[in-house]
Amino acid sequence: MSESPAPAPSRGERWQYWGSWCLAIAALAFAAYLGWRSWQAPSTFPGQALAAAQSSLATPGESNSLSVSLPSIIEVAPVVSVFRRASLHTIIPNRPRQEVKDYNVTTGDSIFGIAQAFNIKPETVLWANYDLLNDNPDFLSLDMQLKIPPVDGVLYEWQEGDTLEGVAARFEAESEDILNWPGNQLDLTEPELEAGQFVMVPGGHREFRQWIVPTIPRGRAGVSTSLYGAGACSGSYEGAYGTGTFVWPAANHYLSGNDYWSGHLAIDIAAGEGAAIYAADSGVVVFAGPAFGGYGNMVMIDHGNGYQTLYAHMNSVGAGCGASVSQGQYIGLSGSTGRSTGPHLHFEVRYQGGFVSPWFVLPPP
């Protein structure tokens, strides 16, 4: 049985066959053209382009080298950064204190030191505790509980019949400051205050009520022992005169308590129990022994030139009434008698009956 002949390709199949060959030939021709262009134009390659540029710029007889300068590299300083470690805890910022704090007095405390610790003025501490201190920093005693205001001013206990305007005028402050102080927690529209309630008078102040041993000149009669203590000397005296210069009355030349300020007209010099105390200048002793007002055992020297010096809280007195002493002479031992929270020397300087800061007359420490 014979096979039948294959059918002849259709016209469409013939066009497809020859079209494929034409596309293949065109692709080969295009590739050949690209190769010929690369051979005719070598500058299309970077290395050959440089050579071509050198060749085109060179003149006959010269070298084909071309000097090309590249831009300089600018060195940049390294960036210093701070490494921060991630923290999962929230830090609560410190905010100004608004409440009144209670503070128990301990050994070595002073009004000046307590005020510094709470960043307020010592006057503010005295004014807030008048019932305990009576405006006298030497009345401070161990285990005393003080009220510590949050800001400088007067902490006032409201009395029956008081008004904002009246209290503000009394302490030379503004009633708006009392009303707007957050710690007072007052209703701005209808402020109501009850007797016995404490309010803060920011920026307020008042005069001090100070108790001091009077200045005792050598040429007058002595002061009353019933008023100023058993150490008061009787009669008038004559003797050594001062040099007009002063030396430190203790071996230490630094403080251990109150400095000189409006509520404490002296400096508290560091002196341990039983440390020697010396006369700051020559003169005559006009007070020697116990004194009232928190001074304890005390010595006062009149220097005969308008100056008097006072030495308080002494453990014992080593110079009696009317004795002439020379500058630097021993006059007793340091202690903590009277109103004191620890041994030190309370040292006052007076001139013509007024108080002088000891820092003005003592040599530099």
C-alpha positions in Angstrom: 0.0 0.0 0.0 1.6 3.3 -1.1 1.8 6.4 1.1 0.0 9.5 0.0 2.2 12.6 -0.8 2.6 15.3 1.9 0.4 18.3 1.4 2.1 21.4 0.0 2.7 24.2 2.6 0.2 27.0 2.5 1.1 30.5 1.5 1.0 31.8 5.1 3.4 29.1 6.3 5.8 30.1 3.5 5.8 33.7 4.6 6.5 32.7 8.2 9.4 30.6 7.2 11.1 33.2 5.0 10.3 36.0 7.6 12.2 34.1 10.3 15.3 33.8 8.0 15.1 37.5 7.2 15.1 38.5 10.9 18.0 36.3 11.7 20.1 37.7 8.8 19.2 41.3 9.9 20.3 40.5 13.5 23.6 39.2 12.2 24.1 42.2 10.0 23.4 44.6 12.9 25.9 42.8 15.1 28.6 43.0 12.3 27.9 46.7 12.0 28.5 47.3 15.7 31.7 45.4 15.6 32.9 47.5 12.6 32.0 50.8 14.5 34.0 49.7 17.6 37.0 49.0 15.4 36.7 52.3 13.6 36.1 54.5 16.8 38.4 53.2 19.7 37.7 56.4 21.8 34.5 54.8 22.9 36.5 52.8 25.5 37.9 54.8 28.5 41.6 53.7 28.2 41.6 54.2 24.4 39.8 57.6 24.8 42.6 58.9 26.9 45.2 57.8 24.3 43.1 59.3 21.5 42.9 62.6 23.4 46.7 62.6 24.0 47.3 61.9 20.3 45.0 64.7 19.2 46.5 67.3 21.5 50.1 66.5 20.9 52.1 68.5 18.4 54.7 67.0 16.0 57.9 66.3 17.8 56.4 66.3 21.2 55.6 63.4 23.5 52.1 62.1 23.5 51.9 62.3 27.3 49.1 64.4 28.8 49.3 65.9 32.2 46.0 65.4 33.9 45.4 66.8 37.5 42.8 65.1 39.6 40.8 67.0 42.3 42.4 66.8 45.8 40.8 64.7 48.4 39.3 66.7 51.3 39.7 65.1 54.6 36.6 65.5 56.7 37.1 65.4 60.5 35.4 62.5 62.1 32.0 63.3 63.7 32.2 63.0 67.5 28.9 61.6 68.8 27.6 60.7 72.2 26.6 57.1 72.8 23.3 56.9 74.6 22.1 53.7 76.0 18.4 53.1 75.8 16.6 53.5 79.2 13.3 51.8 80.0 12.8 54.0 83.1 11.1 57.5 83.1 13.1 60.2 84.9 10.7 62.5 86.8 12.1 66.1 86.8 12.7 67.9 90.1 10.0 70.5 90.8 10.1 73.4 93.3 9.0 72.4 96.7 5.7 73.9 97.8 5.0 72.2 101.2 6.5 73.2 104.6 8.9 70.5 105.9 9.6 69.4 109.5 13.3 69.2 110.4 14.7 67.7 113.6 17.8 69.4 114.9 20.9 67.2 115.3 24.4 67.7 116.7 26.4 70.3 115.0 23.4 72.0 113.3 23.1 75.8 113.0 20.4 78.1 111.6 22.9 79.1 108.9 23.8 75.6 107.9 20.1 74.4 107.9 19.2 77.3 105.7 22.0 76.5 103.2 20.9 72.9 103.1 17.3 73.9 102.1 18.5 76.8 99.8 16.7 79.5 101.7 17.9 82.4 103.8 18.5 81.9 107.6 16.1 84.8 108.3 13.3 82.7 106.8 14.1 79.8 109.2 14.0 82.2 112.2 10.8 83.9 111.1 9.0 80.5 110.6 10.0 79.3 114.1 9.6 82.4 116.3 7.7 80.4 119.0 10.8 78.2 119.5 13.7 80.5 118.7 12.4 84.0 119.6 14.5 85.4 116.7 17.7 84.1 118.4 19.7 81.5 116.4 21.6 80.6 119.6 18.3 79.2 121.1 18.6 76.3 118.7 18.8 73.0 120.7 19.1 69.3 120.0 15.9 67.4 118.9 14.1 70.7 118.3 11.6 70.3 115.4 11.7 73.2 113.0 9.4 74.2 110.2 11.3 74.8 107.0 9.4 77.0 104.4 9.7 76.1 100.7 10.8 79.7 99.7 12.1 82.8 101.3 9.6 84.9 103.1 7.5 84.6 106.2 5.5 81.6 107.3 2.6 83.1 109.1 -0.1 81.5 111.3 -3.4 83.1 110.4 -5.2 84.9 113.2 -8.9 85.7 113.7 -9.8 88.9 111.9 -6.8 88.8 109.5 -7.2 89.9 105.9 -4.9 89.3 102.9 -4.3 93.0 102.5 -3.5 93.4 106.2 -1.1 90.5 106.4 0.7 91.6 103.2 1.1 95.1 104.5 2.4 93.8 107.8 5.2 91.9 106.1 5.8 94.4 103.3 4.6 92.0 100.6 1.9 91.8 98.0 -1.5 90.3 98.7 -1.5 88.8 95.1 1.7 86.9 96.0 0.0 85.3 99.0 -3.1 84.5 96.9 -1.2 83.0 93.9 1.4 81.0 95.9 0.4 77.4 94.9 1.4 76.0 98.3 -1.3 78.1 100.0 -4.0 76.3 98.0 -6.4 79.2 98.0 -9.5 79.7 95.9 -8.6 82.6 93.7 -12.2 83.8 93.4 -13.3 83.3 97.1 -10.2 82.7 99.3 -11.1 81.5 102.8 -8.6 81.2 105.6 -9.2 79.9 109.1 -7.5 80.9 112.3 -4.5 78.6 113.0 -3.9 77.9 109.3 -0.3 78.5 108.1 0.2 80.6 104.9 3.3 81.5 103.1 4.0 85.2 102.5 6.6 85.0 99.6 9.2 87.8 99.8 7.8 89.0 103.1 10.1 90.1 105.9 10.1 91.8 109.3 12.5 93.2 111.9 14.3 90.9 114.3 13.9 90.9 118.0 17.4 90.3 119.3 18.6 89.7 122.8 22.3 90.6 123.3 24.6 91.3 126.2 25.2 95.1 126.0 28.6 96.5 125.2 30.4 97.1 128.5 33.1 99.9 128.4 35.9 99.6 131.0 35.3 103.0 132.5 31.7 102.5 133.5 29.9 100.6 136.2 29.2 97.0 135.5 25.9 95.6 134.3 23.4 93.8 136.5 24.0 90.2 137.3 20.3 89.6 137.6 19.7 90.9 134.0 22.7 89.5 132.2 24.1 86.6 134.2 26.5 85.8 137.0 29.5 86.7 134.9 28.7 90.4 134.9 31.5 92.4 136.4 30.9 95.2 138.9 32.8 98.5 139.0 35.0 100.2 136.4 38.4 99.1 135.3 41.7 100.3 133.8 44.4 98.4 132.2 45.9 97.2 128.9 44.9 98.8 125.6 44.5 97.2 122.2 46.9 97.3 119.3 44.2 98.0 116.7 44.9 94.7 115.0 43.3 91.3 115.7 44.4 87.7 115.6 42.3 84.6 115.4 41.0 83.6 118.9 41.2 79.9 118.2 43.6 77.5 116.5 41.2 76.8 113.7 40.5 79.5 111.1 37.2 78.3 109.7 33.6 78.1 110.7 31.5 75.2 112.2 28.1 76.9 112.4 26.6 80.3 111.8 28.3 82.9 109.7 27.8 86.6 110.2 24.4 87.8 109.0 21.5 90.0 110.2 20.2 87.4 112.6 23.5 86.3 113.9 26.0 89.2 114.6 29.0 86.9 115.1 30.8 84.0 113.5 31.0 80.5 115.0 34.6 79.4 114.8 35.4 75.6 114.8 36.8 74.7 118.2 36.5 71.3 119.8 35.5 70.7 123.4 38.4 72.0 125.6 40.3 73.8 122.9 42.2 76.9 124.0 40.6 80.3 123.4 42.8 83.4 123.1 42.3 87.2 123.3 42.0 88.6 119.8 43.7 91.8 121.0 45.0 93.3 124.2 42.5 94.8 126.7 40.6 94.5 130.0 38.1 91.8 130.8 34.7 93.4 131.6 32.5 90.2 131.7 33.7 86.7 132.8 31.3 83.8 133.5 27.8 82.6 132.9 25.5 84.9 130.7 21.9 84.8 129.9 20.4 84.7 126.4 22.0 81.5 125.3 25.6 82.7 125.5 26.7 80.2 128.2 30.1 80.9 129.8 31.3 84.1 128.2 34.2 86.6 128.2 34.0 90.2 127.0 37.2 92.3 126.5 37.2 96.1 126.2 40.2 97.1 124.1 40.2 100.8 125.1 40.1 102.0 121.5 36.4 101.7 120.8 36.5 98.0 120.1 35.1 95.2 122.3 35.3 91.4 121.6 33.0 88.7 123.0 33.7 85.0 123.3 30.8 82.7 124.1 29.8 79.0 124.8 33.1 78.5 126.6 33.5 75.4 128.7 35.4 77.4 131.3 36.7 80.9 131.8 40.4 81.5 132.4 40.5 85.3 133.0 38.6 87.2 135.7 36.9 90.6 135.8 39.3 93.5 135.5 42.2 91.4 134.3 44.5 92.9 131.7 45.2 90.5 128.9 47.6 90.8 125.9 46.9 89.8 122.4 47.0 86.0 121.9 46.8 85.4 125.7 44.8 82.3 126.9 41.4 83.3 128.3 39.6 80.0 128.6 38.5 76.7 126.9 36.0 76.1 124.2 32.8 74.3 124.9 29.0 74.0 124.2 27.5 75.8 127.2 24.3 77.9 126.8 22.2 77.4 123.7 24.4 75.3 121.4 24.2 72.1 119.4 27.9 71.4 119.6 31.2 72.8 120.8 32.4 75.9 119.0 33.4 79.5 119.7 30.8 82.3 119.2 33.0 85.4 118.4 31.6 88.9 118.2 33.4 92.2 117.4 31.8 95.5 118.3 33.0 99.1 117.6 31.5 102.2 119.4 28.6 100.1 120.5 27.7 98.7 117.1 28.4 95.3 115.6 31.2 94.7 113.0 31.7 91.6 110.9 34.7 89.7 112.3 35.8 89.1 108.7 36.6 92.8 108.4 39.2 92.7 111.2 40.6 89.2 111.3 43.5 88.3 109.1 42.8 86.0 106.1 42.4 82.4 107.2 
